[in-house]
Amino acid sequence: MRKFTIAAIAVLALAITGVASASLVPGVYDPAKTGCPTATYTHGTLHLAKNCATATNASAGADITGVTGAFTSASFTLASATQCQGGSPRFDIVTTDKLFFLGCNNVAPVLNADGSATYTFTAATIAAGGNQVPVPTGSITSADVLIDVQGTADLRDITLNGVKQVPVVGNAKECKKDGWKTFDHPHFKNQGQCMKYSNWQKHQIKHHEHGSHNS
């Protein structure tokens, strides 16, 4: 079950799974159109906020596209351990078996020198945390990371199965109005470089699709 309203970037990210690695797609779930959840990615950090009561049916997060196979590990670093509110932020890992929740309160964080806290989810860390949640089994069909309680969370170094998850450029329009400054994978020196990369991605997609149709 998908939780987020996916922006146009999602279409591109899903389309290039055959030619690129997984990617992070920020978005919100806000069926009542409250405007209270927000999700943005800038300078290597996924900024999530839910500016309304926890009971409100809304969440902010990011889909992780292009992931398949068995679950082995996941992790993220919060700006502060105080941003862990119960089981939020958490990973939602959907597999061929069922939906698995991996919340920040299910494992003991590693406190870093800069005040941040890193949460790592493996069979070992989940066991050390008292096996509050099961380790995901089956083959991954979808995944996301989110907050659904009132508050904010700033996540960096988000990984799934050992791969760091970052957004990709979905549309040349996203490069405009200083949008090119928000991407870290790859990093751009100016708007023109960002737009050229976006156009290159589109060419790669068409080439991949053409090859698939002829295969």
Backbone hydrogen bonds, N-H to C=O, Kabsch-Sander energy under -0.5 kcal/mol:
donor,donor_aa,acceptor,acceptor_aa,energy
5,T,28,V,-3.0
6,I,4,F,-0.9
10,A,7,A,-1.9
11,V,7,A,-0.6
11,V,8,A,-0.7
12,L,8,A,-1.3
13,A,9,I,-2.8
14,L,10,A,-2.9
15,A,11,V,-1.8
16,I,12,L,-1.8
17,T,14,L,-1.1
19,V,16,I,-2.1
20,A,16,I,-1.6
23,S,65,T,-0.9
24,L,166,V,-1.5
25,V,63,D,-2.8
27,G,61,G,-2.5
28,V,5,T,-0.5
29,Y,59,S,-2.7
30,D,28,V,-0.6
33,K,30,D,-2.0
38,T,49,A,-2.3
40,T,47,H,-2.1
42,T,45,T,-2.3
45,T,42,T,-1.9
46,L,155,L,-3.6
47,H,40,T,-3.3
47,H,45,T,-0.7
48,L,46,L,-0.7
48,L,153,A,-3.0
49,A,38,T,-2.1
50,K,151,G,-2.9
51,N,36,C,-2.3
52,C,50,K,-1.0
56,T,53,A,-1.9
58,A,56,T,-2.1
59,S,29,Y,-2.2
60,A,147,I,-2.1
61,G,27,G,-2.4
62,A,145,V,-2.4
63,D,25,V,-2.3
64,I,143,A,-2.9
65,T,23,S,-2.7
65,T,63,D,-0.6
71,F,138,G,-0.6
74,A,121,F,-1.3
75,S,159,T,-2.0
76,F,119,Y,-1.7
77,T,156,R,-2.5
78,L,117,A,-3.0
79,A,154,D,-1.3
81,A,115,G,-0.5
83,Q,80,S,-1.8
84,C,81,A,-1.7
85,Q,83,Q,-0.9
85,Q,88,S,-3.0
86,G,84,C,-0.7
88,S,85,Q,-1.2
90,R,146,L,-2.0
91,F,102,L,-2.3
92,D,144,D,-2.8
93,I,91,F,-0.6
93,I,100,F,-2.8
94,V,92,D,-0.6
94,V,142,S,-2.6
95,T,93,I,-0.5
95,T,98,K,-2.5
96,T,139,S,-1.4
97,D,137,T,-0.6
100,F,93,I,-2.7
102,L,91,F,-2.4
104,C,89,P,-1.9
106,N,103,G,-2.2
107,V,104,C,-0.6
110,V,118,T,-2.5
111,L,109,P,-0.6
112,N,116,S,-2.9
115,G,112,N,-1.9
117,A,78,L,-2.3
118,T,110,V,-2.6
119,Y,76,F,-3.1
120,T,118,T,-0.5
121,F,74,A,-3.6
122,T,120,T,-0.6
126,I,122,T,-2.4
127,A,123,A,-1.7
128,A,124,A,-2.3
129,G,125,T,-1.3
130,G,127,A,-1.7
131,N,126,I,-2.4
140,I,69,G,-3.3
141,T,94,V,-3.2
142,S,94,V,-1.7
143,A,64,I,-0.5
144,D,92,D,-1.9
145,V,62,A,-2.1
146,L,90,R,-2.3
147,I,60,A,-2.6
151,G,50,K,-1.9
153,A,48,L,-2.5
155,L,46,L,-2.6
155,L,153,A,-0.6
156,R,77,T,-2.2
157,D,44,G,-0.5
159,T,75,S,-2.7
159,T,157,D,-0.5
160,L,163,V,-1.9
161,N,73,S,-3.8
163,V,160,L,-1.5
164,K,162,G,-0.5
165,Q,158,I,-3.8
166,V,164,K,-0.5
170,G,168,V,-0.6
174,E,171,N,-1.8
175,C,172,A,-1.7
176,K,173,K,-1.2
179,G,176,K,-1.7
180,W,175,C,-1.6
181,K,178,D,-1.4
182,T,179,G,-1.8
183,F,180,W,-0.8
185,H,186,P,-0.8
188,F,180,W,-0.5
188,F,183,F,-0.5
194,C,190,N,-1.5
195,M,191,Q,-2.4
196,K,192,G,-2.2
197,Y,193,Q,-1.9
198,S,194,C,-2.1
199,N,195,M,-2.4
200,W,196,K,-2.1
201,Q,197,Y,-2.3
202,K,198,S,-2.0
203,H,199,N,-1.9
204,Q,200,W,-2.3
205,I,201,Q,-2.4
206,K,202,K,-2.4
207,H,203,H,-2.4
208,H,204,Q,-2.5
209,E,205,I,-3.1
210,H,206,K,-2.6
211,G,207,H,-2.2
212,S,208,H,-2.3
213,H,209,E,-2.3
214,N,210,H,-1.4
215,S,211,G,-0.6
215,S,212,S,-0.6
